[in-house]
Amino acid sequence: MILGKFWSVLRAQLNKLANVFWQKDPIALMQLQYDEAVEQLKEGRKGLEIYRGLVERVTRQVAENTAQCQRLESQAKAYLKAGERETAAKFALELQKARKELEENKAQLEMHETAYGNSLKKIQHANEQLIKVREKIRTYDAQLRMSEAEAEIAKLSESFNVNVTTDFGQIEQVIQEKIDTNRGKVRVAADLSAKGVADIEAEERVEKVMAEDALQALEVELGMRTPETTAAPAAEKQLGPATEKQTG
């Protein structure tokens, strides 16, 4: 009683485990059953080949019996024509036995040929069914993989729900703020760079004026210019535009 319950529970667990594997990878189970059927078909083909060997042996016996009957019949006729009735009678008796054996072998041959033909049809039919099963496995495997891919895409489309006005909008705002900050840094650097250029240009103008003064002093020193002609422009440069003389 206890042992029976134990086996019942064990079968139930094994059945549950088989269902888990069935649900997990049905294509693999179909392929396993197909492979097992192919092995059975191979064994059946070997048996059919052996059986065909038996049929061929019976066929050969029938052919030999037929030839023996023809030979015995010819011999009996020959001795009968020669007047040797006693010898002809012996060949006639052997002919009778040979014909009986021939009929028995023919009956066996017919039976074996029929059995072989039926077995051959069954194996051919099984082979055709296996070809169809193999094509179904390929088709189901392709369809299953495609449906799994479609299911993943559908699942992804459901989970990939991005709100452009919130998520992307906030991210875009952060990026834009960084861009504005970077542009501000560039503008400040440009302004500072321009200010430095203005100072340099002012220094260059001062040096140019100083150089001109030094040149004029050298011209006076060399007698190329009088101090009076040199001072007037200098005064003008210092005082700016000349004022009009007042009239009395």
SVG drawing of the C-alpha trace seen along z (x, -y; Angstrom):
<svg xmlns="http://www.w3.org/2000/svg" viewBox="-2 -147 77 199">
<polyline fill="none" stroke="black" stroke-width="0.4" points="0.0,0.0 2.8,-2.4 4.9,-1.4 2.1,-1.9 1.5,-5.5 5.3,-6.1 5.3,-5.1 2.2,-7.2 3.9,-10.3 7.1,-9.5 5.2,-9.2 3.4,-12.5 6.7,-14.3 8.3,-12.8 5.3,-13.9 5.5,-17.3 9.2,-17.5 8.5,-16.3 5.8,-19.0 8.4,-21.6 10.8,-20.5 8.0,-20.3 7.0,-23.9 10.7,-25.0 11.8,-23.6 9.2,-21.8 11.2,-21.9 14.0,-19.9 11.5,-17.3 10.1,-17.1 13.6,-16.6 14.2,-13.9 11.1,-12.0 12.0,-12.4 15.5,-11.0 14.0,-8.1 11.6,-7.4 14.5,-7.5 16.4,-5.0 13.3,-2.7 13.0,-3.1 16.6,-2.1 16.0,1.0 12.9,1.8 14.8,1.4 17.5,3.8 14.7,6.3 13.1,5.8 16.5,6.5 16.8,9.7 13.2,10.7 13.9,9.9 16.8,12.3 14.3,15.0 12.0,14.2 14.9,14.4 15.9,17.8 12.3,19.1 12.2,17.6 15.4,19.5 13.9,22.7 10.8,22.2 13.0,21.7 15.0,24.8 11.7,26.8 10.4,25.6 13.5,26.7 13.5,30.0 9.9,30.6 10.6,29.8 13.6,32.2 11.7,35.0 8.8,34.6 11.1,34.8 12.8,37.9 9.5,39.6 8.3,38.9 11.5,40.2 11.4,43.5 7.7,43.8 8.3,43.5 11.1,45.9 8.8,48.5 10.6,48.4 7.5,48.1 9.0,49.1 11.8,46.5 9.2,43.9 7.0,44.7 9.9,43.8 10.4,40.5 6.7,39.9 6.6,40.5 9.6,38.1 7.8,35.6 4.7,35.8 6.7,35.1 8.6,32.3 5.4,30.7 4.0,30.9 7.1,29.3 6.9,26.6 3.3,25.8 4.2,25.5 7.2,23.3 5.0,21.1 2.4,20.7 5.2,19.7 6.7,17.4 3.3,15.7 2.8,15.3 6.3,13.9 6.0,11.5 2.7,10.2 4.2,9.8 7.3,8.1 5.2,5.8 3.1,4.8 6.1,4.2 7.8,2.2 4.7,0.0 4.6,-0.6 8.3,-1.6 7.9,-3.8 4.8,-5.5 6.7,-5.9 9.6,-7.5 7.3,-9.9 5.7,-10.8 9.2,-11.4 10.0,-13.7 6.9,-15.7 7.7,-15.8 11.2,-17.0 9.8,-19.8 7.3,-20.6 10.1,-20.8 11.9,-23.3 8.8,-25.3 7.8,-25.3 11.3,-26.2 11.4,-29.1 7.9,-30.3 8.7,-29.9 11.9,-31.9 10.0,-34.6 7.2,-34.7 9.6,-35.0 11.4,-37.9 8.0,-39.6 7.1,-39.1 10.4,-40.6 9.8,-43.6 6.3,-44.0 7.5,-43.8 10.2,-46.4 7.7,-48.7 5.5,-48.6 8.4,-49.2 10.1,-51.8 7.6,-54.6 9.6,-57.8 7.8,-61.1 9.4,-63.6 7.9,-66.5 9.5,-65.4 12.4,-63.1 13.9,-64.3 12.8,-67.8 14.7,-67.9 17.8,-66.4 17.7,-68.8 17.4,-71.7 20.5,-70.5 22.4,-70.2 21.3,-73.6 22.4,-75.2 25.9,-73.5 26.1,-74.9 25.2,-78.4 27.8,-78.2 30.5,-77.1 29.6,-79.9 29.8,-82.4 33.3,-81.2 34.3,-81.6 32.8,-85.2 34.7,-86.2 37.9,-84.8 37.3,-86.7 36.6,-90.0 39.7,-89.5 41.8,-88.8 40.4,-92.0 41.3,-94.1 44.8,-93.0 45.1,-93.8 43.9,-97.4 46.6,-97.9 49.2,-96.6 48.1,-98.9 48.2,-101.9 51.8,-101.0 52.7,-100.8 51.3,-104.3 53.2,-105.7 56.4,-104.1 55.8,-105.5 55.5,-109.1 58.6,-108.7 60.5,-107.4 59.4,-110.4 60.6,-112.8 63.9,-111.0 64.2,-111.3 63.5,-115.0 66.0,-115.6 68.6,-113.7 67.8,-115.9 68.4,-119.0 71.6,-117.6 72.8,-116.9 71.8,-120.3 69.2,-118.9 66.5,-120.9 66.4,-124.1 64.9,-124.0 62.3,-126.6 60.9,-124.3 61.0,-121.4 59.4,-123.0 56.3,-124.3 54.9,-120.9 55.9,-119.6 54.0,-122.4 51.1,-121.8 51.1,-118.2 51.2,-119.1 48.6,-121.9 46.3,-120.5 44.7,-122.6 45.9,-126.3 43.6,-128.9 42.6,-132.0 44.5,-135.2 42.3,-137.9 42.0,-141.0 42.3,-144.4"/>
</svg>
